[in-house]
Amino acid sequence: MKYYFLAAICSTLITGLGQIVKGEINKGVSLLLLFYFVLPAITYLSLMLLPLFFPYILGFVIIFGIILWCYNIWDALAR
């Protein structure tokens, strides 16, 4: 149990790191890329291409990011 708690702490600090610590490299790198590159890219592109819908897309990205972060911690804590 101590090992999974360490993975959850790592996932709290950096999204995807807990999965990498647990040995799930592909899942960890996917979560890391999604959280740190895809979500900001969607936000930036919506600002450049669809400025009228930017507040809605920004709200969606923030909510999805929080859900993804919570899932990340829960998945690192699960066996």
ZALOSE-358559 format. One record per residue: residue number from 1; x, y, z of N, C-alpha, C, O, CB in turn. Coordinates in nm, 3 decimals, always signed. Glycine has a CB too. Example, Ala and Ser with C-alpha at 12.3 -4.5 7.8 and 13.67 -1.06 7.14 Angstrom:
BEGIN
@seq=1 npx=+1.319 npy=-0.569 npz=+0.780 capx=+1.230 capy=-0.450 capz=+0.780 cpx=+1.320 cpy=-0.330 cpz=+0.780 opx=+1.424 opy=-0.332 opz=+0.846 cbpx=+1.131 cbpy=-0.447 cbpz=+0.905
@seq=2 npx=+1.285 npy=-0.225 npz=+0.708 capx=+1.367 capy=-0.106 capz=+0.714 cpx=+1.290 cpy=+0.003 cpz=+0.787 opx=+1.341 opy=+0.114 opz=+0.804 cbpx=+1.408 cbpy=-0.060 cbpz=+0.572
***
This chain:
BEGIN
@seq=1 npx=+0.083 npy=-0.120 npz=+0.000 capx=+0.000 capy=+0.000 capz=+0.000 cpx=+0.087 cpy=+0.125 cpz=+0.000 opx=+0.049 opy=+0.227 opz=-0.059 cbpx=-0.094 cbpy=+0.000 cbpz=+0.121
@seq=2 npx=+0.200 npy=+0.119 npz=+0.064 capx=+0.289 capy=+0.234 capz=+0.070 cpx=+0.337 cpy=+0.274 cpz=-0.069 opx=+0.353 opy=+0.393 opz=-0.097 cbpx=+0.409 cbpy=+0.203 cbpz=+0.159
@seq=3 npx=+0.359 npy=+0.176 npz=-0.155 capx=+0.406 capy=+0.199 capz=-0.291 cpx=+0.301 cpy=+0.277 cpz=-0.371 opx=+0.336 opy=+0.368 opz=-0.446 cbpx=+0.439 cbpy=+0.067 cbpz=-0.360
@seq=4 npx=+0.175 npy=+0.241 npz=-0.357 capx=+0.069 capy=+0.309 capz=-0.430 cpx=+0.045 cpy=+0.450 cpz=-0.376 opx=+0.010 opy=+0.540 opz=-0.452 cbpx=-0.060 cbpy=+0.228 cbpz=-0.423
@seq=5 npx=+0.065 npy=+0.468 npz=-0.247 capx=+0.052 capy=+0.602 capz=-0.189 cpx=+0.160 cpy=+0.695 cpz=-0.244 opx=+0.135 opy=+0.812 opz=-0.270 cbpx=+0.059 cbpy=+0.595 cbpz=-0.034
@seq=6 npx=+0.281 npy=+0.642 npz=-0.261 capx=+0.390 capy=+0.720 capz=-0.321 cpx=+0.355 cpy=+0.758 cpz=-0.465 opx=+0.381 opy=+0.870 opz=-0.508 cbpx=+0.522 cbpy=+0.640 cbpz=-0.316
@seq=7 npx=+0.297 npy=+0.663 npz=-0.539 capx=+0.257 capy=+0.692 capz=-0.678 cpx=+0.149 cpy=+0.800 cpz=-0.681 opx=+0.150 opy=+0.884 opz=-0.771 cbpx=+0.206 cbpy=+0.563 cbpz=-0.747
@seq=8 npx=+0.056 npy=+0.798 npz=-0.586 capx=-0.049 capy=+0.900 capz=-0.582 cpx=+0.010 cpy=+1.037 cpz=-0.549 opx=-0.034 opy=+1.137 opz=-0.605 cbpx=-0.156 cbpy=+0.863 cbpz=-0.478
@seq=9 npx=+0.108 npy=+1.042 npz=-0.461 capx=+0.173 capy=+1.169 capz=-0.430 cpx=+0.247 cpy=+1.222 cpz=-0.553 opx=+0.242 opy=+1.342 opz=-0.582 cbpx=+0.272 cbpy=+1.153 cbpz=-0.312
@seq=10 npx=+0.314 npy=+1.134 npz=-0.625 capx=+0.383 capy=+1.175 capz=-0.749 cpx=+0.284 cpy=+1.226 cpz=-0.852 opx=+0.312 opy=+1.324 opz=-0.922 cbpx=+0.465 cbpy=+1.059 cbpz=-0.807
@seq=11 npx=+0.168 npy=+1.160 npz=-0.862 capx=+0.066 capy=+1.204 capz=-0.958 cpx=+0.003 cpy=+1.336 cpz=-0.917 opx=-0.042 opy=+1.412 opz=-1.003 cbpx=-0.041 cbpy=+1.099 cbpz=-0.972
@seq=12 npx=-0.001 npy=+1.363 npz=-0.788 capx=-0.054 capy=+1.492 capz=-0.743 cpx=+0.037 cpy=+1.605 cpz=-0.786 opx=-0.009 opy=+1.713 opz=-0.823 cbpx=-0.071 cbpy=+1.492 cbpz=-0.590
@seq=13 npx=+0.167 npy=+1.581 npz=-0.781 capx=+0.263 capy=+1.685 capz=-0.817 cpx=+0.276 cpy=+1.703 cpz=-0.968 opx=+0.273 opy=+1.816 opz=-1.017 cbpx=+0.398 cbpy=+1.654 cbpz=-0.758
@seq=14 npx=+0.291 npy=+1.593 npz=-1.040 capx=+0.305 capy=+1.597 capz=-1.186 cpx=+0.213 cpy=+1.492 cpz=-1.245 opx=+0.225 opy=+1.374 opz=-1.215 cbpx=+0.454 cbpy=+1.573 cbpz=-1.231
@seq=15 npx=+0.121 npy=+1.536 npz=-1.329 capx=+0.025 capy=+1.445 capz=-1.388 cpx=+0.096 cpy=+1.340 cpz=-1.473 opx=+0.175 opy=+1.373 opz=-1.562 cbpx=-0.077 cbpy=+1.522 cbpz=-1.471
@seq=16 npx=+0.067 npy=+1.213 npz=-1.445 capx=+0.125 capy=+1.102 capz=-1.520 cpx=+0.247 cpy=+1.041 cpz=-1.453 opx=+0.286 opy=+0.930 opz=-1.489 cbpx=+0.162 cbpy=+1.147 cbpz=-1.656
@seq=17 npx=+0.307 npy=+1.110 npz=-1.359 capx=+0.428 capy=+1.059 capz=-1.296 cpx=+0.400 cpy=+0.938 cpz=-1.209 opx=+0.485 opy=+0.848 opz=-1.200 cbpx=+0.493 cbpy=+1.168 cbpz=-1.212
@seq=18 npx=+0.286 npy=+0.932 npz=-1.145 capx=+0.251 capy=+0.816 capz=-1.062 cpx=+0.238 cpy=+0.689 cpz=-1.144 opx=+0.279 opy=+0.582 opz=-1.099 cbpx=+0.122 cbpy=+0.842 cbpz=-0.989
@seq=19 npx=+0.181 npy=+0.700 npz=-1.264 capx=+0.170 capy=+0.584 capz=-1.351 cpx=+0.309 cpy=+0.539 cpz=-1.398 opx=+0.334 opy=+0.419 opz=-1.410 cbpx=+0.081 cbpy=+0.615 cbpz=-1.471
@seq=20 npx=+0.396 npy=+0.634 npz=-1.423 capx=+0.533 capy=+0.600 capz=-1.464 cpx=+0.605 cpy=+0.531 cpz=-1.348 opx=+0.680 opy=+0.436 opz=-1.370 cbpx=+0.611 cbpy=+0.726 cbpz=-1.509
@seq=21 npx=+0.584 npy=+0.579 npz=-1.224 capx=+0.646 capy=+0.517 capz=-1.107 cpx=+0.594 cpy=+0.375 cpz=-1.089 opx=+0.670 opy=+0.285 opz=-1.051 cbpx=+0.620 cbpy=+0.601 cbpz=-0.981
@seq=22 npx=+0.464 npy=+0.353 npz=-1.115 capx=+0.405 capy=+0.220 capz=-1.102 cpx=+0.449 cpy=+0.125 cpz=-1.212 opx=+0.431 opy=+0.004 opz=-1.199 cbpx=+0.255 cbpy=+0.231 cbpz=-1.101
@seq=23 npx=+0.506 npy=+0.176 npz=-1.320 capx=+0.550 capy=+0.092 capz=-1.430 cpx=+0.459 cpy=+0.096 cpz=-1.551 opx=+0.484 opy=+0.027 opz=-1.649 cbpx=+0.562 cbpy=-0.048 cbpz=-1.384
@seq=24 npx=+0.354 npy=+0.176 npz=-1.545 capx=+0.263 capy=+0.192 capz=-1.659 cpx=+0.311 cpy=+0.310 cpz=-1.742 opx=+0.252 opy=+0.418 opz=-1.739 cbpx=+0.115 cbpy=+0.212 cbpz=-1.611
@seq=25 npx=+0.418 npy=+0.288 npz=-1.815 capx=+0.486 capy=+0.396 capz=-1.886 cpx=+0.397 cpy=+0.459 cpz=-1.993 opx=+0.386 opy=+0.581 opz=-2.000 cbpx=+0.615 cbpy=+0.344 cbpz=-1.951
@seq=26 npx=+0.332 npy=+0.377 npz=-2.074 capx=+0.250 capy=+0.431 capz=-2.184 cpx=+0.135 cpy=+0.516 cpz=-2.132 opx=+0.108 opy=+0.624 opz=-2.185 cbpx=+0.194 cbpy=+0.316 cbpz=-2.270
@seq=27 npx=+0.067 npy=+0.468 npz=-2.027 capx=-0.044 capy=+0.544 capz=-1.971 cpx=+0.007 cpy=+0.674 cpz=-1.909 opx=-0.057 opy=+0.779 opz=-1.925 cbpx=-0.119 cbpy=+0.461 cbpz=-1.866
@seq=28 npx=+0.119 npy=+0.669 npz=-1.840 capx=+0.174 capy=+0.788 capz=-1.776 cpx=+0.215 cpy=+0.894 cpz=-1.876 opx=+0.186 opy=+1.013 opz=-1.858 cbpx=+0.292 cbpy=+0.751 cbpz=-1.693
@seq=29 npx=+0.282 npy=+0.852 npz=-1.983 capx=+0.325 capy=+0.948 capz=-2.085 cpx=+0.203 cpy=+1.004 cpz=-2.159 opx=+0.201 opy=+1.122 opz=-2.194 cbpx=+0.422 cbpy=+0.881 cbpz=-2.186
@seq=30 npx=+0.102 npy=+0.921 npz=-2.183 capx=-0.020 capy=+0.970 capz=-2.248 cpx=-0.091 cpy=+1.075 cpz=-2.163 opx=-0.133 opy=+1.178 opz=-2.215 cbpx=-0.115 cbpy=+0.853 cbpz=-2.277
@seq=31 npx=-0.103 npy=+1.048 npz=-2.034 capx=-0.166 capy=+1.147 capz=-1.945 cpx=-0.084 cpy=+1.275 cpz=-1.937 opx=-0.138 opy=+1.385 opz=-1.937 cbpx=-0.185 cbpy=+1.089 cbpz=-1.805
@seq=32 npx=+0.046 npy=+1.259 npz=-1.931 capx=+0.135 capy=+1.376 capz=-1.924 cpx=+0.121 cpy=+1.461 cpz=-2.049 opx=+0.108 opy=+1.583 opz=-2.039 cbpx=+0.281 cbpy=+1.331 cbpz=-1.905
@seq=33 npx=+0.124 npy=+1.400 npz=-2.166 capx=+0.111 capy=+1.475 capz=-2.291 cpx=-0.026 cpy=+1.539 cpz=-2.305 opx=-0.038 opy=+1.653 opz=-2.350 cbpx=+0.137 cbpy=+1.383 cbpz=-2.410
@seq=34 npx=-0.130 npy=+1.467 npz=-2.265 capx=-0.265 capy=+1.521 capz=-2.274 cpx=-0.281 cpy=+1.642 cpz=-2.185 opx=-0.339 opy=+1.743 opz=-2.225 cbpx=-0.368 cbpy=+1.415 cbpz=-2.238
@seq=35 npx=-0.231 npy=+1.633 npz=-2.063 capx=-0.251 capy=+1.741 capz=-1.966 cpx=-0.164 cpy=+1.863 cpz=-1.996 opx=-0.211 opy=+1.976 opz=-1.985 cbpx=-0.222 cbpy=+1.691 cbpz=-1.827
@seq=36 npx=-0.039 npy=+1.840 npz=-2.033 capx=+0.054 capy=+1.952 capz=-2.048 cpx=+0.070 cpy=+2.005 cpz=-2.190 opx=+0.126 opy=+2.113 opz=-2.210 cbpx=+0.187 cbpy=+1.912 cbpz=-1.997
@seq=37 npx=+0.021 npy=+1.930 npz=-2.291 capx=+0.037 capy=+1.978 capz=-2.429 cpx=-0.094 cpy=+1.989 cpz=-2.505 opx=-0.117 opy=+2.089 opz=-2.573 cbpx=+0.130 cbpy=+1.886 cbpz=-2.503
@seq=38 npx=-0.181 npy=+1.890 npz=-2.495 capx=-0.304 capy=+1.892 capz=-2.575 cpx=-0.403 cpy=+1.996 cpz=-2.521 opx=-0.457 opy=+2.075 opz=-2.598 cbpx=-0.370 cbpy=+1.753 cbpz=-2.577
@seq=39 npx=-0.426 npy=+1.996 npz=-2.390 capx=-0.521 capy=+2.094 capz=-2.334 cpx=-0.476 cpy=+2.239 cpz=-2.356 opx=-0.559 opy=+2.321 opz=-2.394 cbpx=-0.540 cbpy=+2.068 cbpz=-2.186
@seq=40 npx=-0.349 npy=+2.273 npz=-2.334 capx=-0.308 capy=+2.411 capz=-2.366 cpx=-0.315 cpy=+2.441 cpz=-2.516 opx=-0.343 opy=+2.555 opz=-2.555 cbpx=-0.166 cbpy=+2.436 cbpz=-2.316
@seq=41 npx=-0.289 npy=+2.341 npz=-2.601 capx=-0.298 capy=+2.363 capz=-2.746 cpx=-0.441 cpy=+2.391 cpz=-2.788 opx=-0.466 opy=+2.477 opz=-2.872 cbpx=-0.243 cbpy=+2.242 cbpz=-2.823
@seq=42 npx=-0.536 npy=+2.318 npz=-2.729 capx=-0.677 capy=+2.343 capz=-2.759 cpx=-0.716 cpy=+2.485 cpz=-2.716 opx=-0.787 opy=+2.554 opz=-2.788 cbpx=-0.767 cbpy=+2.239 cbpz=-2.689
@seq=43 npx=-0.670 npy=+2.526 npz=-2.600 capx=-0.699 capy=+2.660 capz=-2.551 cpx=-0.640 cpy=+2.767 cpz=-2.644 opx=-0.707 opy=+2.864 opz=-2.678 cbpx=-0.645 cbpy=+2.678 cbpz=-2.409
@seq=44 npx=-0.516 npy=+2.748 npz=-2.683 capx=-0.450 capy=+2.845 capz=-2.771 cpx=-0.517 cpy=+2.851 cpz=-2.908 opx=-0.542 opy=+2.960 opz=-2.960 cbpx=-0.301 cbpy=+2.810 cbpz=-2.787
@seq=45 npx=-0.547 npy=+2.735 npz=-2.966 capx=-0.611 capy=+2.734 capz=-3.097 cpx=-0.751 cpy=+2.795 cpz=-3.093 opx=-0.792 opy=+2.863 opz=-3.187 cbpx=-0.619 cbpy=+2.591 cbpz=-3.150
@seq=46 npx=-0.823 npy=+2.771 npz=-2.985 capx=-0.956 capy=+2.832 capz=-2.976 cpx=-0.947 cpy=+2.984 cpz=-2.964 opx=-1.034 opy=+3.056 opz=-3.013 cbpx=-1.033 cbpy=+2.775 cbpz=-2.856
@seq=47 npx=-0.843 npy=+3.032 npz=-2.899 capx=-0.823 capy=+3.177 capz=-2.889 cpx=-0.790 cpy=+3.237 cpz=-3.025 opx=-0.834 opy=+3.347 opz=-3.058 cbpx=-0.712 cbpy=+3.208 cbpz=-2.787
@seq=48 npx=-0.711 npy=+3.165 npz=-3.103 capx=-0.670 capy=+3.216 capz=-3.234 cpx=-0.781 cpy=+3.199 cpz=-3.340 opx=-0.802 opy=+3.289 opz=-3.421 cbpx=-0.543 cbpy=+3.145 cbpz=-3.280
@seq=49 npx=-0.850 npy=+3.085 npz=-3.339 capx=-0.944 capy=+3.055 capz=-3.448 cpx=-1.088 cpy=+3.090 cpz=-3.415 opx=-1.162 opy=+3.135 opz=-3.503 cbpx=-0.935 cbpy=+2.909 cbpz=-3.481
@seq=50 npx=-1.129 npy=+3.070 npz=-3.290 capx=-1.268 capy=+3.094 capz=-3.252 cpx=-1.275 cpy=+3.184 cpz=-3.129 opx=-1.314 opy=+3.139 opz=-3.021 cbpx=-1.340 cbpy=+2.960 cbpz=-3.224
@seq=51 npx=-1.239 npy=+3.311 npz=-3.143 capx=-1.236 capy=+3.397 capz=-3.022 cpx=-1.373 cpy=+3.418 cpz=-2.959 opx=-1.381 opy=+3.448 opz=-2.840 cbpx=-1.178 cbpy=+3.531 cbpz=-3.057
@seq=52 npx=-1.480 npy=+3.402 npz=-3.035 capx=-1.613 capy=+3.420 capz=-2.980 cpx=-1.647 cpy=+3.308 cpz=-2.881 opx=-1.715 opy=+3.332 opz=-2.781 cbpx=-1.717 cbpy=+3.424 cbpz=-3.092
@seq=53 npx=-1.599 npy=+3.187 npz=-2.908 capx=-1.629 capy=+3.072 capz=-2.822 cpx=-1.518 cpy=+3.044 cpz=-2.720 opx=-1.524 opy=+2.944 opz=-2.648 cbpx=-1.650 cbpy=+2.949 cbpz=-2.908
@seq=54 npx=-1.420 npy=+3.131 npz=-2.713 capx=-1.307 capy=+3.108 capz=-2.622 cpx=-1.346 cpy=+3.087 cpz=-2.476 opx=-1.294 opy=+2.996 opz=-2.413 cbpx=-1.211 cbpy=+3.222 cbpz=-2.631
@seq=55 npx=-1.437 npy=+3.169 npz=-2.419 capx=-1.471 capy=+3.146 capz=-2.277 cpx=-1.533 cpy=+3.008 cpz=-2.252 opx=-1.509 opy=+2.947 opz=-2.148 cbpx=-1.567 cbpy=+3.254 cbpz=-2.229
@seq=56 npx=-1.614 npy=+2.961 npz=-2.347 capx=-1.676 capy=+2.829 capz=-2.332 cpx=-1.573 cpy=+2.717 cpz=-2.342 opx=-1.574 opy=+2.622 opz=-2.264 cbpx=-1.786 cbpy=+2.810 cbpz=-2.437
@seq=57 npx=-1.485 npy=+2.730 npz=-2.439 capx=-1.382 capy=+2.629 capz=-2.457 cpx=-1.284 cpy=+2.632 cpz=-2.340 opx=-1.239 opy=+2.526 opz=-2.295 cbpx=-1.307 cbpy=+2.650 cbpz=-2.589
@seq=58 npx=-1.252 npy=+2.749 npz=-2.291 capx=-1.164 capy=+2.760 capz=-2.174 cpx=-1.228 cpy=+2.694 cpz=-2.052 opx=-1.161 opy=+2.623 opz=-1.977 cbpx=-1.131 cbpy=+2.907 cbpz=-2.145
@seq=59 npx=-1.356 npy=+2.718 npz=-2.032 capx=-1.426 capy=+2.653 capz=-1.921 cpx=-1.427 cpy=+2.502 cpz=-1.934 opx=-1.406 opy=+2.431 opz=-1.836 cbpx=-1.568 cbpy=+2.704 cbpz=-1.913
@seq=60 npx=-1.450 npy=+2.453 npz=-2.056 capx=-1.447 capy=+2.309 capz=-2.080 cpx=-1.309 cpy=+2.252 cpz=-2.052 opx=-1.296 opy=+2.147 opz=-1.990 cbpx=-1.489 cbpy=+2.278 cbpz=-2.224
@seq=61 npx=-1.205 npy=+2.321 npz=-2.097 capx=-1.068 capy=+2.273 capz=-2.077 cpx=-1.033 cpy=+2.271 cpz=-1.928 opx=-0.967 opy=+2.178 opz=-1.882 cbpx=-0.968 cbpy=+2.361 cbpz=-2.155
@seq=62 npx=-1.074 npy=+2.371 npz=-1.854 capx=-1.046 capy=+2.374 capz=-1.711 cpx=-1.118 cpy=+2.261 cpz=-1.638 opx=-1.058 opy=+2.192 opz=-1.556 cbpx=-1.087 cbpy=+2.509 cbpz=-1.651
@seq=63 npx=-1.245 npy=+2.241 npz=-1.668 capx=-1.321 capy=+2.133 capz=-1.605 cpx=-1.262 cpy=+1.997 cpz=-1.644 opx=-1.245 opy=+1.911 opz=-1.558 cbpx=-1.470 cbpy=+2.140 cbpz=-1.645
@seq=64 npx=-1.232 npy=+1.978 npz=-1.772 capx=-1.174 capy=+1.852 capz=-1.817 cpx=-1.037 cpy=+1.830 cpz=-1.754 opx=-1.002 opy=+1.717 opz=-1.719 cbpx=-1.163 cbpy=+1.849 cbpz=-1.970
@seq=65 npx=-0.959 npy=+1.936 npz=-1.738 capx=-0.827 capy=+1.924 capz=-1.675 cpx=-0.838 cpy=+1.882 cpz=-1.529 opx=-0.758 opy=+1.800 opz=-1.483 cbpx=-0.752 cbpy=+2.055 cbpz=-1.684
@seq=66 npx=-0.935 npy=+1.936 npz=-1.457 capx=-0.955 capy=+1.898 capz=-1.317 cpx=-0.999 cpy=+1.753 cpz=-1.307 opx=-0.951 opy=+1.679 opz=-1.222 cbpx=-1.058 cbpy=+1.990 cbpz=-1.249
@seq=67 npx=-1.091 npy=+1.712 npz=-1.394 capx=-1.137 capy=+1.572 capz=-1.396 cpx=-1.021 cpy=+1.479 cpz=-1.430 opx=-1.006 opy=+1.375 opz=-1.368 cbpx=-1.253 cbpy=+1.553 cbpz=-1.497
@seq=68 npx=-0.941 npy=+1.517 npz=-1.528 capx=-0.826 capy=+1.435 capz=-1.567 cpx=-0.724 cpy=+1.425 cpz=-1.454 opx=-0.668 opy=+1.318 opz=-1.431 cbpx=-0.759 cbpy=+1.493 cbpz=-1.692
@seq=69 npx=-0.700 npy=+1.534 npz=-1.384 capx=-0.606 capy=+1.534 capz=-1.272 cpx=-0.656 cpy=+1.443 cpz=-1.159 opx=-0.577 opy=+1.368 opz=-1.101 cbpx=-0.585 cbpy=+1.677 cbpz=-1.220
@seq=70 npx=-0.787 npy=+1.451 npz=-1.127 capx=-0.844 capy=+1.365 capz=-1.023 cpx=-0.840 cpy=+1.218 cpz=-1.064 opx=-0.808 opy=+1.132 opz=-0.982 cbpx=-0.989 cbpy=+1.406 cbpz=-0.992
@seq=71 npx=-0.871 npy=+1.188 npz=-1.190 capx=-0.861 capy=+1.051 capz=-1.239 cpx=-0.717 cpy=+1.002 cpz=-1.230 opx=-0.693 opy=+0.887 opz=-1.193 cbpx=-0.911 cbpy=+1.041 cbpz=-1.384
@seq=72 npx=-0.624 npy=+1.087 npz=-1.262 capx=-0.483 capy=+1.051 capz=-1.257 cpx=-0.441 cpy=+1.011 cpz=-1.117 opx=-0.371 opy=+0.910 opz=-1.100 cbpx=-0.398 cbpy=+1.168 cbpz=-1.306
@seq=73 npx=-0.482 npy=+1.086 npz=-1.017 capx=-0.448 capy=+1.054 capz=-0.878 cpx=-0.516 cpy=+0.925 cpz=-0.835 opx=-0.453 opy=+0.839 opz=-0.772 cbpx=-0.489 cbpy=+1.169 cbpz=-0.784
@seq=74 npx=-0.644 npy=+0.910 npz=-0.869 capx=-0.717 capy=+0.789 capz=-0.833 cpx=-0.657 cpy=+0.666 cpz=-0.899 opx=-0.644 opy=+0.562 opz=-0.834 cbpx=-0.864 cbpy=+0.802 cbpz=-0.872
@seq=75 npx=-0.619 npy=+0.676 npz=-1.025 capx=-0.561 capy=+0.563 capz=-1.096 cpx=-0.424 cpy=+0.525 cpz=-1.040 opx=-0.388 opy=+0.408 opz=-1.037 cbpx=-0.549 cbpy=+0.595 cbpz=-1.245
@seq=76 npx=-0.348 npy=+0.623 npz=-0.996 capx=-0.218 capy=+0.593 capz=-0.936 cpx=-0.235 cpy=+0.526 cpz=-0.800 opx=-0.151 opy=+0.445 opz=-0.760 cbpx=-0.133 cbpy=+0.721 cbpz=-0.923
@seq=77 npx=-0.341 npy=+0.559 npz=-0.730 capx=-0.365 capy=+0.500 capz=-0.599 cpx=-0.425 cpy=+0.360 cpz=-0.610 opx=-0.406 opy=+0.277 opz=-0.520 cbpx=-0.457 cbpy=+0.589 cbpz=-0.518
@seq=78 npx=-0.496 npy=+0.332 npz=-0.719 capx=-0.559 capy=+0.200 capz=-0.738 cpx=-0.451 cpy=+0.097 cpz=-0.772 opx=-0.346 opy=+0.129 opz=-0.827 cbpx=-0.666 cbpy=+0.206 cbpz=-0.851
@seq=79 npx=-0.480 npy=-0.025 npz=-0.738 capx=-0.383 capy=-0.132 capz=-0.764 cpx=-0.389 cpy=-0.181 cpz=-0.903 opx=-0.313 opy=-0.271 opz=-0.940 cbpx=-0.405 cbpy=-0.246 cbpz=-0.672
***
